[in-house]
């Protein structure tokens, strides 16, 4: 019983000592993101006025593309080596 308590206390002591050696790298760069964005706004304060809407495809077109893709995947389904291996094992 005393050995277990001693081992537990030793492991807790070592864990606490090792945590003191940990280094937090996020503190080195704290505030850099804010400073960068602030400098960008100072350099070009009218940037938001020049923003254009993002162009993409219509939702119905995207749906058709997705459905077509999945239908083609199902139609061209090929057996892989793993399926073949399972069939061989099942025969034995």
C-alpha positions in Angstrom: 0.0 0.0 0.0 2.8 2.4 0.9 4.6 1.6 -2.4 1.4 2.4 -4.4 1.0 5.7 -2.6 4.7 6.5 -3.1 4.5 5.6 -6.8 1.4 7.8 -7.2 3.0 10.7 -5.4 6.2 10.3 -7.5 4.3 10.2 -10.8 2.2 13.3 -9.7 5.4 15.1 -8.8 7.0 14.3 -12.2 3.9 15.3 -14.1 3.8 18.7 -12.3 7.5 19.2 -13.0 7.2 18.4 -16.7 4.2 20.8 -17.1 6.5 23.6 -16.0 8.7 23.0 -19.0 5.9 23.4 -21.5 6.1 26.4 -23.7 3.1 28.2 -25.2 4.0 29.5 -28.7 0.8 31.4 -29.1 2.0 34.1 -26.7 4.9 35.0 -29.1 2.4 36.1 -31.8 -0.3 37.5 -29.7 -1.9 40.5 -31.3 -0.2 40.1 -34.7 -3.4 39.3 -36.5 -5.1 42.4 -35.1 -2.1 44.6 -35.9 -2.0 43.3 -39.5 -5.7 43.9 -40.1 -5.4 47.4 -38.6 -2.5 48.2 -40.9 -4.4 47.0 -43.9 -7.4 49.2 -43.0 -5.1 52.2 -42.6 -3.4 51.5 -45.9 -6.8 51.1 -47.8 -9.7 52.5 -45.8 -12.1 52.4 -48.9 -11.5 48.7 -49.6 -15.0 47.7 -48.5 -16.6 50.0 -51.1 -14.9 48.2 -54.0 -16.1 44.7 -52.9 -17.8 42.7 -55.7 -20.2 39.9 -55.0 -18.8 36.4 -55.3 -19.8 34.7 -58.5 -20.6 31.1 -58.5 -23.1 28.6 -60.0 -26.9 28.6 -59.3 -28.1 26.2 -56.6 -30.2 24.3 -59.1 -27.2 23.8 -61.3 -25.1 22.6 -58.4 -27.9 20.2 -57.4 -28.0 18.7 -61.0 -24.2 18.4 -61.0 -24.2 16.6 -57.7 -27.0 14.2 -58.6 -25.3 13.5 -62.0 -22.0 12.8 -60.2 -23.6 10.3 -57.7 -25.5 8.5 -60.5 -22.4 8.0 -62.5 -20.5 6.8 -59.5 -23.2 4.2 -58.8 -23.3 3.1 -62.5 -19.5 2.7 -62.8 -19.1 1.0 -59.5 -16.2 -1.5 -59.8 -15.3 -4.2 -57.4 -12.1 -3.5 -55.6 -9.5 -5.9 -54.4 -10.9 -6.0 -50.9 -14.3 -7.3 -52.1 -12.6 -9.9 -54.3 -10.5 -11.0 -51.3 -13.7 -11.3 -49.1 -15.3 -13.5 -51.8 -12.2 -15.7 -51.9 -12.2 -16.1 -48.2 -15.9 -16.9 -48.2 -15.4 -19.8 -50.7 -12.9 -21.5 -48.5 
